[in-house]
């Protein structure tokens, strides 16, 4: 009987843990101008903007996107596509700081809406 109680506690505890953990896996849709330390650090974000700068070397991409006169740098270590200036780019990634500036380390990038 004691073994069943332990099994139930572990089962329901595991379900609660999985539910809470899964809440962090979905990216938060946010505008470029609204990205701050408080709402972005360590979380997956989904944002979009117009490409103002694009540089690619092998699988490494450096991109600057702009939305409503705010801009942010995007870095991708697994960049397989070539993007061009003035295209609208959707990005899912984590907010990070490099040399005192905000940037997004991209997990996914596309020209279609990833934020839905």
SULPE-V780008 format. One record per residue. N is the residue number from 0. SS is DSSP state (helix for helix, strand for strand, loop for the rest). Layout:
((N SS) (N SS))
This chain:
((0 loop) (1 helix) (2 helix) (3 helix) (4 helix) (5 helix) (6 helix) (7 helix) (8 helix) (9 helix) (10 helix) (11 helix) (12 helix) (13 helix) (14 helix) (15 helix) (16 helix) (17 helix) (18 helix) (19 helix) (20 helix) (21 helix) (22 loop) (23 loop) (24 loop) (25 loop) (26 loop) (27 strand) (28 strand) (29 loop) (30 loop) (31 helix) (32 helix) (33 helix) (34 loop) (35 loop) (36 helix) (37 helix) (38 helix) (39 helix) (40 strand) (41 loop) (42 loop) (43 strand) (44 strand) (45 strand) (46 strand) (47 strand) (48 strand) (49 strand) (50 strand) (51 strand) (52 strand) (53 strand) (54 strand) (55 strand) (56 strand) (57 loop) (58 loop) (59 strand) (60 strand) (61 strand) (62 strand) (63 strand) (64 strand) (65 strand) (66 strand) (67 loop) (68 loop) (69 strand) (70 strand) (71 strand) (72 strand) (73 strand) (74 strand) (75 strand) (76 loop) (77 loop) (78 loop) (79 loop) (80 loop) (81 loop) (82 loop) (83 loop) (84 loop) (85 loop) (86 loop) (87 strand) (88 strand) (89 strand) (90 strand) (91 strand) (92 strand) (93 strand) (94 strand) (95 strand) (96 strand) (97 strand) (98 loop) (99 loop) (100 strand) (101 strand) (102 strand) (103 strand) (104 strand) (105 strand) (106 strand) (107 strand) (108 strand) (109 strand) (110 loop) (111 loop) (112 loop) (113 loop) (114 loop) (115 loop))
